[in-house]
């Protein structure tokens, strides 16, 4: 739980993702999503948040090991951040597939 709190206190993106997750959950209750839709929503939320935590760990490890600017460290950090971005975009598409038909009704 300490890692979660450290990330929450130090990582703006993590706080934004928590806010979005809570908003999506509340929206799910409002639109009465199905059990399968809930599973998809919760899986997407957990993947995005978990990957953000892993990204934070990777970035902190890189900063600890290499204090000076380093091209390899930059690549490691960029690739790790890109992984978070990829799952976040996929989650947006999943959310659109679930919520857009309900919103348009």
TIMI-2910 file (N, C-alpha, C, CB; in pm, 1 decimal, decimal comma, always signed):
<rs>
+----------+----------+----------+----------+----------+----------+----------+----------+----------+----------+----------+----------+------+
!      n_x !      n_y !      n_z !     ca_x !     ca_y !     ca_z !      c_x !      c_y !      c_z !     cb_x !     cb_y !     cb_z ! resn !
+----------+----------+----------+----------+----------+----------+----------+----------+----------+----------+----------+----------+------+
!    +82,1 !   -120,1 !     +0,0 !     +0,0 !     +0,0 !     +0,0 !    +86,6 !   +126,7 !     +0,0 !    -93,5 !     -0,3 !   +121,3 !  Unk !
!   +208,5 !   +115,3 !    +56,4 !   +297,5 !   +231,2 !    +58,1 !   +330,6 !   +277,1 !    -83,7 !   +426,4 !   +198,3 !   +134,2 !  Unk !
!   +355,4 !   +181,7 !   -172,8 !   +388,4 !   +215,2 !   -310,7 !   +275,5 !   +289,7 !   -378,8 !   +421,7 !    +90,1 !   -388,7 !  Unk !
!   +153,4 !   +247,5 !   -351,2 !    +36,2 !   +314,5 !   -407,0 !    +32,4 !   +459,7 !   -359,5 !    -94,1 !   +240,5 !   -366,7 !  Unk !
!    +55,5 !   +480,7 !   -230,3 !    +49,7 !   +615,9 !   -174,6 !   +165,2 !   +702,6 !   -225,5 !    +52,1 !   +610,0 !    -21,5 !  Unk !
!   +284,3 !   +643,8 !   -239,7 !   +397,6 !   +719,1 !   -294,1 !   +365,0 !   +764,6 !   -435,9 !   +527,4 !   +633,3 !   -292,6 !  Unk !
!   +312,7 !   +673,0 !   -516,6 !   +276,6 !   +708,3 !   -653,9 !   +167,7 !   +815,0 !   -655,0 !   +229,7 !   +583,7 !   -731,2 !  Unk !
!    +69,4 !   +801,1 !   -568,1 !    -40,0 !   +898,3 !   -563,2 !    +12,0 !  +1037,1 !   -526,1 !   -147,2 !   +853,3 !   -462,5 !  Unk !
!   +105,0 !  +1042,1 !   -432,4 !   +157,0 !  +1170,9 !   -385,9 !   +254,7 !  +1234,2 !   -485,1 !   +225,3 !  +1153,4 !   -251,6 !  Unk !
!   +326,3 !  +1151,6 !   -561,9 !   +434,5 !  +1205,9 !   -644,5 !   +407,8 !  +1206,9 !   -794,1 !   +557,4 !  +1128,9 !   -619,7 !  Unk !
!   +306,6 !  +1134,1 !   -840,6 !   +285,7 !  +1118,8 !   -984,8 !   +152,6 !  +1180,7 !  -1027,8 !   +290,0 !   +970,1 !  -1024,0 !  Unk !
!   +160,3 !  +1291,7 !  -1096,6 !    +39,6 !  +1359,3 !  -1145,0 !    -43,0 !  +1266,9 !  -1234,0 !    +76,9 !  +1486,9 !  -1221,9 !  Unk !
!    +22,2 !  +1195,8 !  -1325,4 !    -51,8 !  +1106,8 !  -1415,2 !   -129,6 !  +1000,6 !  -1338,4 !    +43,7 !  +1039,8 !  -1513,2 !  Unk !
!    -71,8 !   +948,9 !  -1231,2 !   -140,3 !   +847,8 !  -1150,2 !   -265,3 !   +907,1 !  -1085,8 !    -45,8 !   +791,5 !  -1041,7 !  Unk !
!   -253,4 !  +1029,1 !  -1034,3 !   -371,0 !  +1094,5 !   -974,6 !   -478,9 !  +1118,9 !  -1079,9 !   -330,8 !  +1228,1 !   -908,0 !  Unk !
!   -438,5 !  +1159,0 !  -1198,9 !   -535,4 !  +1178,8 !  -1307,4 !   -602,9 !  +1047,0 !  -1340,8 !   -466,7 !  +1237,6 !  -1433,3 !  Unk !
!   -526,2 !   +940,6 !  -1350,0 !   -582,0 !   +808,2 !  -1383,2 !   -676,8 !   +758,9 !  -1273,9 !   -468,7 !   +705,9 !  -1404,0 !  Unk !
!   -646,6 !   +787,1 !  -1148,8 !   -738,1 !   +752,2 !  -1038,6 !   -868,2 !   +830,6 !  -1053,1 !   -672,3 !   +781,2 !   -899,9 !  Unk !
!   -858,2 !   +959,5 !  -1081,4 !   -977,0 !  +1042,3 !  -1100,8 !  -1061,9 !   +988,6 !  -1216,2 !   -936,8 !  +1188,6 !  -1127,7 !  Unk !
!   -998,3 !   +955,7 !  -1327,6 !  -1070,2 !   +901,0 !  -1443,6 !  -1135,0 !   +767,7 !  -1406,5 !   -974,2 !   +882,6 !  -1564,7 !  Unk !
!  -1062,2 !   +683,0 !  -1334,3 !  -1116,6 !   +552,7 !  -1294,0 !  -1241,9 !   +569,1 !  -1208,6 !  -1011,0 !   +472,2 !  -1217,0 !  Unk !
!  -1236,0 !   +659,3 !  -1112,0 !  -1353,2 !   +684,1 !  -1026,5 !  -1469,1 !   +737,8 !  -1110,5 !  -1318,2 !   +784,2 !   -912,6 !  Unk !
!  -1440,1 !   +826,9 !  -1202,7 !  -1543,9 !   +882,1 !  -1290,6 !  -1607,4 !   +773,6 !  -1375,8 !  -1485,5 !   +991,3 !  -1380,7 !  Unk !
!  -1524,9 !   +684,1 !  -1428,6 !  -1577,1 !   +575,3 !  -1511,8 !  -1662,9 !   +480,7 !  -1427,7 !  -1461,1 !   +497,5 !  -1578,8 !  Unk !
!  -1619,3 !   +450,6 !  -1307,3 !  -1697,4 !   +362,8 !  -1219,3 !  -1833,0 !   +426,0 !  -1187,7 !  -1619,9 !   +333,9 !  -1088,2 !  Unk !
!  -1833,4 !   +553,6 !  -1153,8 !  -1960,4 !   +622,6 !  -1126,2 !  -2049,1 !   +624,9 !  -1250,1 !  -1934,5 !   +766,6 !  -1077,6 !  Unk !
!  -1988,9 !   +646,8 !  -1365,9 !  -2064,3 !   +645,1 !  -1491,3 !  -2122,2 !   +506,4 !  -1516,9 !  -1974,8 !   +688,0 !  -1609,1 !  Unk !
!  -2046,2 !   +403,8 !  -1484,1 !  -2094,9 !   +266,4 !  -1498,9 !  -2217,6 !   +240,3 !  -1413,7 !  -1985,7 !   +167,8 !  -1462,5 !  Unk !
!  -2217,0 !   +291,5 !  -1289,6 !  -2335,5 !   +276,5 !  -1204,3 !  -2453,8 !   +352,0 !  -1263,7 !  -2306,5 !   +326,9 !  -1061,3 !  Unk !
!  -2428,2 !   +471,9 !  -1314,2 !  -2534,8 !   +553,3 !  -1371,6 !  -2600,1 !   +483,1 !  -1490,6 !  -2480,2 !   +689,7 !  -1414,6 !  Unk !
!  -2517,4 !   +424,2 !  -1578,1 !  -2571,0 !   +358,7 !  -1697,9 !  -2603,1 !   +211,1 !  -1677,0 !  -2473,0 !   +372,3 !  -1811,1 !  Unk !
!  -2585,6 !   +162,1 !  -1556,4 !  -2617,6 !    +22,8 !  -1523,1 !  -2553,1 !    -74,5 !  -1622,0 !  -2769,8 !     +2,1 !  -1521,1 !  Unk !
!  -2421,2 !    -69,4 !  -1628,5 !  -2350,2 !   -157,9 !  -1721,0 !  -2366,0 !   -303,1 !  -1677,0 !  -2200,4 !   -119,9 !  -1729,1 !  Unk !
!  -2351,4 !   -393,2 !  -1771,1 !  -2368,2 !   -536,4 !  -1744,2 !  -2247,0 !   -591,7 !  -1669,6 !  -2389,7 !   -614,2 !  -1875,8 !  Unk !
!  -2259,6 !   -714,0 !  -1622,2 !  -2149,2 !   -780,4 !  -1551,7 !  -2025,9 !   -792,3 !  -1640,7 !  -2192,4 !   -919,4 !  -1503,6 !  Unk !
!  -2046,1 !   -829,5 !  -1764,5 !  -1934,0 !   -841,8 !  -1858,8 !  -1869,0 !   -705,3 !  -1880,8 !  -1982,1 !   -901,3 !  -1994,4 !  Unk !
!  -1950,6 !   -601,6 !  -1895,4 !  -1896,7 !   -466,7 !  -1912,8 !  -1817,2 !   -423,2 !  -1789,5 !  -2010,3 !   -366,7 !  -1940,6 !  Unk !
!  -1867,9 !   -458,3 !  -1669,5 !  -1794,6 !   -426,6 !  -1546,6 !  -1659,3 !   -496,1 !  -1545,3 !  -1876,2 !   -467,4 !  -1423,0 !  Unk !
!  -1657,3 !   -620,5 !  -1588,5 !  -1529,7 !   -693,3 !  -1590,9 !  -1430,2 !   -625,5 !  -1684,7 !  -1551,7 !   -839,7 !  -1634,1 !  Unk !
!  -1479,0 !   -583,0 !  -1799,9 !  -1392,2 !   -514,1 !  -1896,7 !  -1343,6 !   -381,3 !  -1838,5 !  -1467,5 !   -489,8 !  -2030,8 !  Unk !
!  -1433,8 !   -306,5 !  -1777,2 !  -1397,5 !   -177,9 !  -1717,2 !  -1293,7 !   -197,1 !  -1607,1 !  -1522,2 !   -107,5 !  -1660,8 !  Unk !
!  -1318,7 !   -290,1 !  -1516,3 !  -1227,5 !   -310,6 !  -1403,7 !  -1092,7 !   -365,3 !  -1450,1 !  -1290,0 !   -405,6 !  -1301,8 !  Unk !
!  -1093,7 !   -450,1 !  -1550,0 !   -968,1 !   -501,7 !  -1604,3 !   -886,1 !   -388,9 !  -1666,8 !   -995,7 !   -611,8 !  -1708,7 !  Unk !
!   -952,7 !   -303,9 !  -1742,1 !   -882,4 !   -190,0 !  -1803,3 !   -827,4 !    -95,2 !  -1697,4 !   -976,4 !   -113,5 !  -1897,6 !  Unk !
!   -906,0 !    -64,7 !  -1597,1 !   -859,2 !    +24,0 !  -1490,3 !   -738,1 !    -37,5 !  -1420,5 !   -972,5 !    +51,3 !  -1388,0 !  Unk !
!   -747,5 !   -165,3 !  -1386,4 !   -636,7 !   -228,1 !  -1314,2 !   -510,4 !   -237,2 !  -1399,8 !   -677,1 !   -367,2 !  -1267,2 !  Unk !
!   -525,5 !   -260,4 !  -1529,2 !   -408,1 !   -266,9 !  -1617,3 !   -341,8 !   -129,2 !  -1628,2 !   -448,3 !   -318,5 !  -1758,3 !  Unk !
!   -420,7 !    -25,0 !  -1649,2 !   -363,3 !   +110,1 !  -1662,6 !   -292,9 !   +150,5 !  -1533,0 !   -473,8 !   +213,7 !  -1698,5 !  Unk !
!   -358,9 !   +132,9 !  -1419,3 !   -298,3 !   +173,4 !  -1292,6 !   -175,1 !    +89,7 !  -1259,5 !   -400,0 !   +162,4 !  -1179,9 !  Unk !
!   -182,5 !    -39,3 !  -1284,1 !    -67,4 !   -126,7 !  -1257,8 !    +50,8 !    -89,5 !  -1345,6 !   -104,9 !   -273,4 !  -1280,5 !  Unk !
!    +24,6 !    -65,3 !  -1471,5 !   +133,9 !    -29,1 !  -1562,4 !   +192,4 !   +107,1 !  -1526,3 !    +84,5 !    -28,1 !  -1707,9 !  Unk !
!   +109,2 !   +198,1 !  -1479,2 !   +160,9 !   +328,0 !  -1433,1 !   +251,3 !   +308,7 !  -1311,0 !    +43,9 !   +424,8 !  -1398,7 !  Unk !
!   +213,5 !   +219,1 !  -1221,1 !   +298,3 !   +190,6 !  -1105,1 !   +430,8 !   +128,1 !  -1148,3 !   +225,3 !    +97,3 !  -1006,9 !  Unk !
!   +425,8 !    +35,7 !  -1242,1 !   +548,1 !    -25,6 !  -1294,0 !   +634,7 !    +79,2 !  -1363,0 !   +514,5 !   -140,0 !  -1391,8 !  Unk !
!   +572,4 !   +166,5 !  -1440,4 !   +645,5 !   +274,8 !  -1506,9 !   +715,7 !   +363,5 !  -1403,9 !   +549,6 !   +359,4 !  -1593,9 !  Unk !
!   +646,7 !   +395,5 !  -1297,4 !   +705,4 !   +477,5 !  -1191,4 !   +824,5 !   +406,0 !  -1128,3 !   +600,2 !   +510,7 !  -1084,0 !  Unk !
!   +809,7 !   +276,5 !  -1103,8 !   +920,1 !   +199,6 !  -1046,1 !  +1040,9 !   +197,1 !  -1140,1 !   +874,5 !    +56,1 !  -1015,0 !  Unk !
!  +1014,6 !   +178,2 !  -1268,6 !  +1123,7 !   +176,6 !  -1367,2 !  +1193,8 !   +312,1 !  -1371,6 !  +1069,9 !   +140,0 !  -1507,6 !  Unk !
!  +1115,8 !   +419,5 !  -1375,6 !  +1175,8 !   +553,0 !  -1381,2 !  +1257,2 !   +583,7 !  -1255,9 !  +1067,4 !   +658,8 !  -1399,6 !  Unk !
!  +1204,5 !   +547,6 !  -1138,7 !  +1277,3 !   +571,6 !  -1014,3 !  +1404,2 !   +487,3 !  -1006,7 !  +1187,8 !   +542,1 !   -894,3 !  Unk !
!  +1397,0 !   +364,3 !  -1055,1 !  +1515,9 !   +279,0 !  -1057,8 !  +1622,5 !   +338,9 !  -1148,6 !  +1479,7 !   +136,9 !  -1104,9 !  Unk !
!  +1581,9 !   +383,4 !  -1265,4 !  +1676,3 !   +446,9 !  -1358,7 !  +1740,9 !   +569,5 !  -1295,7 !  +1605,1 !   +486,5 !  -1489,3 !  Unk !
!  +1660,6 !   +653,0 !  -1229,8 !  +1713,4 !   +773,8 !  -1166,1 !  +1809,0 !   +739,2 !  -1051,8 !  +1598,5 !   +860,8 !  -1113,8 !  Unk !
!  +1781,5 !   +630,9 !   -981,1 !  +1866,7 !   +588,3 !   -870,3 !  +2000,6 !   +534,8 !   -920,5 !  +1795,6 !   +481,7 !   -786,9 !  Unk !
!  +1995,2 !   +456,8 !  -1026,2 !  +2115,3 !   +392,6 !  -1079,5 !  +2203,0 !   +490,5 !  -1156,2 !  +2076,9 !   +276,8 !  -1169,6 !  Unk !
!  +2140,6 !   +580,5 !  -1229,2 !  +2216,7 !   +670,6 !  -1316,3 !  +2175,3 !   +814,7 !  -1286,3 !  +2193,6 !   +636,1 !  -1467,7 !  Unk !
!  +2260,2 !   +885,4 !  -1216,2 !  +2227,2 !  +1022,4 !  -1174,2 !  +2236,5 !  +1123,3 !  -1288,3 !  +2319,1 !  +1065,2 !  -1061,7 !  Unk !
!  +2328,5 !  +1099,6 !  -1382,3 !  +2346,2 !  +1194,3 !  -1492,9 !  +2256,2 !  +1156,7 !  -1610,8 !  +2494,2 !  +1198,3 !  -1537,8 !  Unk !
!  +2238,5 !  +1252,5 !  -1701,1 !  +2158,7 !  +1224,5 !  -1822,2 !  +2226,9 !  +1116,5 !  -1903,3 !  +2139,4 !  +1352,9 !  -1908,6 !  Unk !
!  +2143,2 !  +1026,1 !  -1956,9 !  +2196,7 !   +911,2 !  -2028,7 !  +2095,5 !   +873,2 !  -2136,6 !  +2225,5 !   +790,5 !  -1931,7 !  Unk !
!  +2141,9 !   +853,7 !  -2258,9 !  +2052,2 !   +821,4 !  -2370,1 !  +1981,1 !   +688,3 !  -2348,2 !  +2130,1 !   +817,4 !  -2501,4 !  Unk !
!  +2050,5 !   +589,9 !  -2296,4 !  +1988,3 !   +458,9 !  -2272,9 !  +1878,9 !   +470,8 !  -2167,4 !  +2094,4 !   +354,8 !  -2228,7 !  Unk !
!  +1903,9 !   +545,6 !  -2060,8 !  +1802,5 !   +566,7 !  -1957,1 !  +1681,9 !   +638,9 !  -2015,0 !  +1860,9 !   +646,8 !  -1838,9 !  Unk !
!  +1705,8 !   +737,3 !  -2099,9 !  +1595,3 !   +808,8 !  -2165,2 !  +1509,7 !   +713,2 !  -2247,5 !  +1649,4 !   +921,5 !  -2255,1 !  Unk !
!  +1575,2 !   +624,9 !  -2322,0 !  +1501,2 !   +527,6 !  -2403,8 !  +1419,1 !   +435,1 !  -2314,1 !  +1598,5 !   +444,4 !  -2492,1 !  Unk !
!  +1479,2 !   +386,4 !  -2205,9 !  +1407,8 !   +298,5 !  -2112,5 !  +1283,1 !   +369,0 !  -2058,5 !  +1500,6 !   +255,8 !  -1995,6 !  Unk !
!  +1299,7 !   +493,1 !  -2014,7 !  +1187,0 !   +568,7 !  -1960,5 !  +1080,4 !   +595,4 !  -2066,6 !  +1235,8 !   +700,7 !  -1901,8 !  Unk !
!  +1123,9 !   +631,5 !  -2186,8 !  +1028,8 !   +659,7 !  -2295,1 !   +948,5 !   +536,0 !  -2333,7 !  +1102,7 !   +713,3 !  -2417,5 !  Unk !
!  +1015,2 !   +422,4 !  -2341,9 !   +945,5 !   +297,5 !  -2378,5 !   +847,6 !   +258,3 !  -2267,9 !  +1047,7 !   +181,9 !  -2403,7 !  Unk !
!   +889,2 !   +272,9 !  -2143,7 !   +801,4 !   +241,3 !  -2031,0 !   +677,6 !   +331,4 !  -2031,1 !   +877,5 !   +256,0 !  -1897,9 !  Unk !
!   +696,1 !   +459,0 !  -2055,0 !   +583,5 !   +552,4 !  -2062,0 !   +493,8 !   +522,4 !  -2181,5 !   +634,3 !   +696,4 !  -2069,9 !  Unk !
!   +554,4 !   +480,7 !  -2291,7 !   +475,7 !   +446,2 !  -2410,6 !   +384,3 !   +326,9 !  -2382,9 !   +568,6 !   +415,0 !  -2529,4 !  Unk !
!   +430,1 !   +233,2 !  -2301,2 !   +346,7 !   +117,7 !  -2266,1 !   +221,2 !   +164,0 !  -2192,1 !   +426,3 !    +16,8 !  -2179,2 !  Unk !
!   +237,4 !   +258,4 !  -2100,6 !   +122,1 !   +313,4 !  -2028,1 !    +27,7 !   +383,3 !  -2125,5 !   +168,4 !   +412,1 !  -1917,5 !  Unk !
!    +84,1 !   +462,5 !  -2214,3 !     +3,2 !   +534,5 !  -2312,7 !    -76,3 !   +437,6 !  -2399,8 !    +92,4 !   +623,2 !  -2400,6 !  Unk !
!    -13,6 !   +330,3 !  -2441,6 !    -80,2 !   +232,0 !  -2527,1 !   -201,8 !   +170,3 !  -2457,9 !    +18,2 !   +122,0 !  -2567,3 !  Unk !
!   -185,6 !   +126,9 !  -2333,9 !   -300,5 !    +66,4 !  -2265,2 !   -405,5 !   +171,0 !  -2230,3 !   -254,8 !     -5,8 !  -2137,9 !  Unk !
!   -363,2 !   +294,4 !  -2204,7 !   -461,2 !   +400,0 !  -2177,3 !   -547,0 !   +427,4 !  -2300,6 !   -390,2 !   +529,1 !  -2132,1 !  Unk !
!   -484,4 !   +431,3 !  -2417,0 !   -560,0 !   +451,8 !  -2541,7 !   -654,2 !   +335,0 !  -2567,3 !   -464,2 !   +469,4 !  -2661,3 !  Unk !
!   -605,6 !   +213,0 !  -2546,8 !   -691,7 !    +95,3 !  -2564,9 !   -809,8 !   +100,5 !  -2468,2 !   -611,0 !    -35,3 !  -2543,9 !  Unk !
!   -786,2 !   +146,2 !  -2346,8 !   -893,8 !   +157,7 !  -2247,9 !   -997,4 !   +261,3 !  -2288,7 !   -836,5 !   +193,5 !  -2111,6 !  Unk !
!   -951,4 !   +368,7 !  -2349,7 !  -1044,5 !   +470,6 !  -2399,2 !  -1135,3 !   +410,3 !  -2505,7 !   -967,6 !   +592,7 !  -2456,3 !  Unk !
!  -1078,2 !   +331,8 !  -2595,5 !  -1159,9 !   +268,2 !  -2699,2 !  -1259,7 !   +169,4 !  -2637,9 !  -1069,9 !   +196,0 !  -2801,4 !  Unk !
!  -1214,9 !    +91,4 !  -2538,7 !  -1307,2 !     -1,4 !  -2471,3 !  -1420,1 !    +76,1 !  -2404,1 !  -1231,8 !    -87,8 !  -2366,5 !  Unk !
!  -1384,6 !   +186,8 !  -2337,7 !  -1486,4 !   +269,1 !  -2273,2 !  -1584,2 !   +327,3 !  -2373,5 !  -1421,4 !   +380,5 !  -2194,7 !  Unk !
!  -1533,7 !   +369,1 !  -2487,5 !  -1621,8 !   +423,8 !  -2591,9 !  -1717,7 !   +315,8 !  -2642,3 !  -1538,1 !   +480,8 !  -2710,0 !  Unk !
!  -1667,3 !   +195,4 !  -2660,5 !  -1753,1 !    +85,7 !  -2707,8 !  -1862,0 !    +55,6 !  -2606,3 !  -1669,7 !    -41,1 !  -2734,8 !  Unk !
!  -1829,6 !    +65,0 !  -2479,3 !  -1928,6 !    +36,6 !  -2374,5 !  -2024,8 !   +152,9 !  -2355,6 !  -1858,6 !     +5,3 !  -2242,1 !  Unk !
!  -1972,3 !   +275,7 !  -2347,1 !  -2055,3 !   +388,2 !  -2304,7 !  -2122,9 !   +466,6 !  -2417,1 !  -1972,8 !   +480,8 !  -2226,2 !  Unk !
!  -2061,6 !   +475,9 !  -2532,3 !  -2122,8 !   +556,6 !  -2640,0 !  -2263,2 !   +511,0 !  -2676,6 !  -2035,9 !   +552,1 !  -2763,6 !  Unk !
!  -2289,5 !   +379,8 !  -2695,2 !  -2427,6 !   +340,4 !  -2726,9 !  -2525,9 !   +379,0 !  -2616,4 !  -2434,6 !   +190,2 !  -2751,1 !  Unk !
!  -2481,0 !   +373,9 !  -2491,5 !  -2569,0 !   +409,0 !  -2379,5 !  -2594,3 !   +560,0 !  -2376,3 !  -2507,5 !   +362,1 !  -2245,4 !  Unk !
!  -2491,0 !   +637,7 !  -2406,0 !  -2504,5 !   +783,3 !  -2408,1 !  -2595,0 !   +827,7 !  -2522,3 !  -2367,0 !   +849,8 !  -2420,9 !  Unk !
!  -2580,4 !   +763,0 !  -2637,9 !  -2657,8 !   +801,9 !  -2756,7 !  -2802,6 !   +756,8 !  -2750,2 !  -2593,6 !   +745,2 !  -2880,9 !  Unk !
!  -2837,4 !   +668,9 !  -2657,9 !  -2976,4 !   +623,3 !  -2646,6 !  -3066,8 !   +733,7 !  -2595,9 !  -2985,7 !   +502,8 !  -2554,1 !  Unk !
+----------+----------+----------+----------+----------+----------+----------+----------+----------+----------+----------+----------+------+
</rs>
